[in-house]
Amino acid sequence: MTYERDAMATELVALEVLRERTGVPVPGVHAVDRSRALCDADRFFMEHVDGEDLDVVRDR
């Protein structure tokens, strides 16, 4: 989306801050690709973190 300029960079920083300063489980980032060689977008790959959807646990 055109309005999401630098959104990926912000998300990567947020993951790092959460990992370093809190006990919140965050996914590890396996790879970051800003080359745009395969598609016209930056992208990153992260591990899966098990959890429950907010809609499922909201009333608890």
C-alpha positions as CSV (number, residue, x, y, z in Angstrom):
1,M,0.0,0.0,0.0
2,T,1.4,3.3,-1.0
3,Y,0.7,5.0,2.3
4,E,2.7,2.5,4.3
5,R,6.1,4.0,3.6
6,D,8.8,2.5,5.9
7,A,6.2,0.4,7.6
8,M,8.4,-2.7,7.4
9,A,11.4,-0.9,8.9
10,T,9.1,0.3,11.8
11,E,7.8,-3.2,12.4
12,L,11.3,-4.6,12.5
13,V,12.4,-2.0,15.1
14,A,9.2,-2.6,17.1
15,L,10.0,-6.4,17.2
16,E,13.5,-5.6,18.4
17,V,12.4,-3.2,21.1
18,L,9.7,-5.6,22.4
19,R,12.3,-8.5,22.4
20,E,14.9,-6.5,24.3
21,R,12.7,-4.6,26.8
22,T,9.8,-6.8,27.6
23,G,8.8,-10.4,28.2
24,V,6.4,-10.4,25.3
25,P,7.1,-13.4,23.0
26,V,8.0,-12.0,19.6
27,P,9.0,-14.0,16.5
28,G,12.6,-14.1,15.5
29,V,13.4,-12.6,12.2
30,H,15.1,-15.1,9.8
31,A,15.8,-12.8,6.9
32,V,15.2,-9.3,5.6
33,D,15.2,-8.5,1.9
34,R,15.2,-4.9,0.8
35,S,16.6,-5.5,-2.7
36,R,13.2,-5.7,-4.4
37,A,14.8,-8.2,-6.8
38,L,11.9,-10.6,-6.7
39,C,9.0,-8.3,-6.1
40,D,8.4,-4.5,-5.9
41,A,8.4,-4.5,-2.1
42,D,10.6,-5.0,0.9
43,R,10.0,-8.2,2.8
44,F,11.1,-10.2,5.8
45,F,10.7,-13.7,7.0
46,M,10.0,-14.5,10.7
47,E,9.3,-17.6,12.8
48,H,5.9,-18.7,13.9
49,V,4.8,-17.9,17.5
50,D,2.0,-20.0,18.9
51,G,-0.9,-18.2,20.5
52,E,-4.6,-17.7,20.5
53,D,-6.6,-15.2,18.4
54,L,-7.8,-12.2,20.3
55,D,-11.4,-12.9,19.1
56,V,-11.2,-16.3,20.9
57,V,-9.8,-15.0,24.2
58,R,-11.3,-11.5,24.4
59,D,-13.9,-12.4,27.0
60,R,-11.5,-14.1,29.4
